[in-house]
Amino acid sequence: MKDTKKFRGTGVAIVTPFKNDSSIDFAALGRVVNHVISGGVNYIVVMGTTGESVTLSKDEKKAIISYVAEVNASRVPLVIGIGGNCTQEIINSVRHSNLTGVDGILSVAPYYNRPNQRGLFEHFKAIATSSSVPIIMYNVPGRTCSNITSETCLKLANECENIVAVKEASGDIAQIMRIIKGKPDNFSVISGDDMLTIPVIASGGSGVISVLANAFPTAACELVSNALKSNYKAARELQLRYLEIIELLFIEGNPAGVKAMLSIMNLCQNTLRLPLVPVTRTIYTRIQKAIEEVK
């Protein structure tokens, strides 16, 4: 039986902090983990898009998983990102990863090679079969140039016991609602977009995997909690209060916006790995002002 309760509420796709020399800043990573847990997040996602996973080596990924699992100490469920566009390589990574203390795998739809729907189905089915922990599919067509349709998503949800949820970042509310309408009870639909958290939950979604929660975990958690309780007035007030902050997270790309916020909060340095670069001075100043306004 699928267990989706672990992935209900507010998940946070945490950043990977780097030092000025671009090496991983493990001390800062520990600060971020404790910051989001103290803020009330329900689970943590490491090595996702926000974690700049595509710039990390295999050894670095292993070190991050081990370190975050140690700092977390099973306080909240832990999800790790293992994705790509070579199915066999993902299966190898899943089989050779130390999954001690790991509660799930977030796997993004293959990018660049643009598989059709049958290819997407077989890809995720193969990963699910090879994994000892549950799989959350990640649909983000803006980054992958491939969309997991509602029909394909539902086929996977119904036929693969180990696929427990989809992180939906297509921005297509009609598609998301079709998945929610047709899904089995033990399958979760998670918003992959902070801006669409309320509409997705109002439609029957189970929460969000948030970027905002890196910097403002308490606010993100309160927003989601209120929405899940159908207290939409309070949820809407929070969404509107943090509207500019959310826009600034993505205005010059993710995680450039959130790393600027975290540096202002003295949680990590404002350093990214190429080809990503920090936000411009103009946006940094706007972020500083926006943070002051929501305090």
C-alpha positions as CSV (number, residue, x, y, z in Angstrom):
1,M,0.0,0.0,0.0
2,K,1.3,3.4,-1.0
3,D,2.1,5.8,1.9
4,T,1.6,9.4,0.8
5,K,1.1,11.0,4.2
6,K,4.9,11.7,4.4
7,F,4.6,14.0,1.4
8,R,1.6,16.0,2.5
9,G,1.9,19.7,3.4
10,T,5.0,21.8,2.8
11,G,8.0,20.3,1.2
12,V,11.1,22.4,0.6
13,A,13.5,22.1,-2.3
14,I,16.6,23.2,-0.4
15,V,19.5,25.0,-2.0
16,T,23.1,23.7,-2.1
17,P,25.2,26.4,-0.5
18,F,28.6,27.0,-2.1
19,K,31.7,28.8,-0.8
20,N,33.4,31.5,-2.8
21,D,35.6,28.9,-4.4
22,S,32.5,27.0,-5.5
23,S,33.1,24.1,-3.1
24,I,30.1,22.9,-1.1
25,D,29.5,24.8,2.1
26,F,28.4,22.0,4.5
27,A,28.2,24.3,7.5
28,A,25.7,26.6,5.6
29,L,23.8,23.5,4.4
30,G,23.3,22.5,8.0
31,R,22.1,25.9,8.8
32,V,19.6,25.8,6.0
33,V,18.3,22.3,7.1
34,N,17.9,23.4,10.7
35,H,16.2,26.7,9.6
36,V,13.6,25.0,7.5
37,I,12.9,22.3,10.1
38,S,12.6,24.9,12.8
39,G,10.2,26.8,10.5
40,G,7.9,23.8,10.4
41,V,8.3,22.2,7.0
42,N,6.9,18.7,6.6
43,Y,9.6,17.3,4.5
44,I,12.9,18.2,2.7
45,V,13.9,17.7,-0.9
46,V,17.7,17.8,-1.6
47,M,19.4,17.9,-5.0
48,G,16.4,19.2,-7.0
49,T,16.4,22.1,-9.4
50,T,16.8,24.5,-6.6
51,G,19.8,22.5,-5.3
52,E,21.7,22.9,-8.6
53,S,21.9,19.2,-8.8
54,V,23.1,19.1,-12.4
55,T,26.3,20.8,-11.4
56,L,27.1,18.3,-8.7
57,S,29.5,15.3,-9.1
58,K,28.5,11.8,-8.0
59,D,30.8,12.1,-5.0
60,E,29.3,15.4,-4.0
61,K,25.8,14.1,-4.3
62,K,26.7,11.1,-2.0
63,A,28.3,13.5,0.5
64,I,25.2,15.8,0.5
65,I,22.8,12.9,1.0
66,S,24.9,11.6,3.9
67,Y,25.3,15.0,5.5
68,V,21.6,16.1,5.2
69,A,20.5,12.7,6.6
70,E,22.8,13.1,9.5
71,V,21.7,16.7,10.3
72,N,18.0,15.9,9.8
73,A,18.3,12.9,12.1
74,S,14.9,11.6,10.9
75,R,13.1,14.8,12.2
76,V,11.2,15.1,8.9
77,P,11.0,12.8,5.8
78,L,13.8,13.3,3.3
79,V,13.5,13.1,-0.4
80,I,16.5,13.1,-2.8
81,G,16.5,14.1,-6.5
82,I,17.7,11.5,-8.9
83,G,16.8,12.3,-12.4
84,G,18.1,12.7,-15.9
85,N,17.6,11.7,-19.5
86,C,19.3,8.3,-19.5
87,T,17.0,5.8,-17.8
88,Q,19.7,3.2,-17.2
89,E,22.0,5.7,-15.6
90,I,19.2,6.8,-13.2
91,I,18.5,3.2,-12.3
92,N,22.2,2.7,-11.6
93,S,22.3,5.8,-9.4
94,V,19.2,4.6,-7.5
95,R,20.8,1.1,-6.9
96,H,24.2,2.5,-5.8
97,S,22.9,5.3,-3.6
98,N,22.9,4.9,0.2
99,L,19.2,5.3,0.9
100,T,19.5,5.1,4.7
101,G,17.4,7.9,6.1
102,V,15.8,8.6,2.7
103,D,12.0,8.4,2.4
104,G,11.6,9.1,-1.3
105,I,13.1,9.9,-4.7
106,L,12.1,12.9,-6.8
107,S,12.7,12.1,-10.5
108,V,12.3,14.8,-13.2
109,A,11.0,13.9,-16.6
110,P,13.8,13.3,-19.1
111,Y,15.0,16.4,-20.9
112,Y,16.6,17.2,-24.2
113,N,15.8,13.8,-25.9
114,R,12.1,14.6,-25.7
115,P,10.5,11.1,-25.3
116,N,6.9,10.5,-26.4
117,Q,4.2,9.5,-23.8
118,R,5.0,5.7,-24.2
119,G,8.7,6.5,-23.6
120,L,7.8,8.6,-20.5
121,F,5.7,5.7,-19.1
122,E,8.3,3.1,-19.6
123,H,11.0,5.4,-18.2
124,F,9.2,6.0,-14.9
125,K,8.0,2.4,-14.7
126,A,11.6,1.2,-15.0
127,I,12.8,3.6,-12.3
128,A,9.9,2.6,-9.9
129,T,10.7,-1.1,-10.4
130,S,14.3,-0.6,-9.5
131,S,13.8,1.6,-6.4
132,S,13.4,0.4,-2.8
133,V,11.8,3.8,-1.8
134,P,8.8,5.6,-3.2
135,I,9.1,7.7,-6.4
136,I,7.7,11.2,-6.9
137,M,7.5,12.1,-10.6
138,Y,8.5,15.7,-11.4
139,N,6.7,17.3,-14.4
140,V,8.3,20.6,-15.4
141,P,7.8,21.1,-19.2
142,G,9.4,24.6,-19.1
143,R,12.7,22.9,-18.3
144,T,12.4,19.5,-19.9
145,C,10.5,20.3,-23.2
146,S,8.4,17.2,-22.4
147,N,5.0,17.1,-20.7
148,I,3.8,14.1,-18.7
149,T,0.1,14.3,-19.8
150,S,-2.7,13.6,-17.3
151,E,-3.4,10.3,-19.1
152,T,0.3,9.1,-18.7
153,C,0.5,10.3,-15.1
154,L,-2.7,8.4,-14.2
155,K,-1.6,5.3,-16.0
156,L,1.6,5.3,-13.9
157,A,-0.3,6.2,-10.7
158,N,-2.6,3.2,-11.2
159,E,-0.1,0.6,-12.5
160,C,3.1,1.4,-10.5
161,E,2.7,0.7,-6.8
162,N,6.0,2.5,-6.0
163,I,5.0,5.8,-7.7
164,V,3.2,7.7,-5.0
165,A,3.0,11.3,-6.2
166,V,3.6,13.8,-8.9
167,K,5.2,17.2,-8.4
168,E,3.3,19.2,-11.0
169,A,5.0,22.3,-12.4
170,S,3.3,22.5,-15.8
171,G,1.3,25.6,-14.9
172,D,-1.6,23.9,-16.6
173,I,-4.4,23.9,-14.0
174,A,-6.8,22.0,-16.2
175,Q,-4.2,19.2,-16.6
176,I,-3.6,19.2,-12.8
177,M,-7.3,19.0,-12.2
178,R,-7.7,16.1,-14.6
179,I,-5.0,14.2,-12.6
180,I,-6.7,15.0,-9.3
181,K,-10.1,13.9,-10.7
182,G,-8.8,10.6,-12.0
183,K,-6.1,9.6,-9.5
184,P,-6.3,6.7,-7.0
185,D,-6.8,7.7,-3.3
186,N,-3.2,6.7,-2.4
187,F,-1.6,9.0,-5.0
188,S,-0.7,12.7,-4.3
189,V,-0.6,15.7,-6.5
190,I,1.9,18.3,-5.3
191,S,2.2,21.8,-6.6
192,G,5.7,22.5,-8.0
193,D,5.0,26.2,-8.1
194,D,4.8,28.5,-5.1
195,M,2.5,30.9,-7.0
196,L,-0.1,28.1,-7.7
197,T,-0.1,26.5,-4.2
198,I,-3.6,27.7,-3.3
199,P,-5.3,26.7,-6.6
200,V,-3.7,23.3,-6.6
201,I,-4.7,22.6,-3.0
202,A,-8.2,24.0,-3.6
203,S,-8.5,21.6,-6.5
204,G,-7.6,18.6,-4.2
205,G,-3.8,18.7,-4.2
206,S,-1.8,17.7,-1.1
207,G,0.6,20.7,-0.8
208,V,3.7,22.1,-2.4
209,I,7.4,21.5,-2.9
210,S,8.4,25.1,-2.2
211,V,11.3,27.4,-3.0
212,L,9.9,30.1,-0.8
213,A,10.2,27.8,2.2
214,N,14.0,28.0,2.1
215,A,13.9,31.6,3.2
216,F,10.4,31.9,4.8
217,P,9.5,28.4,6.0
218,T,7.0,29.5,8.7
219,A,5.0,31.6,6.2
220,A,5.0,28.9,3.6
221,C,3.9,26.3,6.1
222,E,1.1,28.6,7.5
223,L,-0.1,29.2,3.9
224,V,-0.3,25.5,3.1
225,S,-1.8,24.5,6.4
226,N,-4.6,27.1,6.1
227,A,-5.3,26.0,2.5
228,L,-5.4,22.3,3.5
229,K,-7.9,23.3,6.2
230,S,-10.0,25.2,3.6
231,N,-9.2,28.5,5.5
232,Y,-8.6,30.2,2.2
233,K,-9.0,33.8,3.5
234,A,-5.9,33.4,5.8
235,A,-4.0,31.5,3.0
236,R,-4.8,34.2,0.5
237,E,-3.7,36.9,2.8
238,L,-0.3,35.2,3.2
239,Q,0.0,34.5,-0.5
240,L,-0.6,38.2,-1.3
241,R,1.7,39.4,1.4
242,Y,4.6,37.3,-0.1
243,L,3.5,37.9,-3.7
244,E,6.5,40.1,-4.6
245,I,8.9,37.9,-2.7
246,I,7.7,34.9,-4.8
247,E,8.0,36.9,-8.0
248,L,11.6,37.9,-7.1
249,L,12.6,34.3,-6.4
250,F,12.3,33.5,-10.1
251,I,12.7,36.9,-11.9
252,E,16.3,36.2,-12.8
253,G,16.1,32.4,-12.4
254,N,16.0,29.8,-9.7
255,P,18.0,29.5,-7.3
256,A,19.6,32.9,-7.9
257,G,16.7,34.7,-6.2
258,V,16.5,32.5,-3.2
259,K,20.3,32.4,-2.7
260,A,20.2,36.2,-2.6
261,M,17.5,36.1,0.1
262,L,19.5,33.5,2.1
263,S,22.6,35.6,1.9
264,I,20.8,38.6,3.2
265,M,19.6,36.4,6.1
266,N,23.2,35.2,6.7
267,L,22.3,31.6,6.1
268,C,24.6,31.0,3.1
269,Q,26.7,32.9,0.6
270,N,25.3,34.3,-2.6
271,T,27.3,31.9,-4.8
272,L,26.1,29.8,-7.7
273,R,27.9,27.4,-10.0
274,L,28.1,28.3,-13.7
275,P,26.2,28.5,-15.9
276,L,24.0,30.1,-13.3
277,V,25.0,33.5,-11.9
278,P,23.8,35.6,-9.0
279,V,21.0,38.2,-9.5
280,T,21.9,41.7,-10.6
281,R,22.5,44.4,-8.1
282,T,19.1,46.0,-9.1
283,I,17.2,42.8,-8.2
284,Y,19.3,42.2,-5.1
285,T,18.3,45.7,-3.8
286,R,14.6,44.9,-4.6
287,I,14.9,41.7,-2.7
288,Q,16.4,43.5,0.3
289,K,13.5,46.0,0.3
290,A,10.9,43.2,-0.1
291,I,12.3,41.3,2.8
292,E,12.2,44.4,5.0
293,E,8.5,44.9,4.0
294,V,7.4,41.4,5.0
295,K,9.1,41.5,8.4
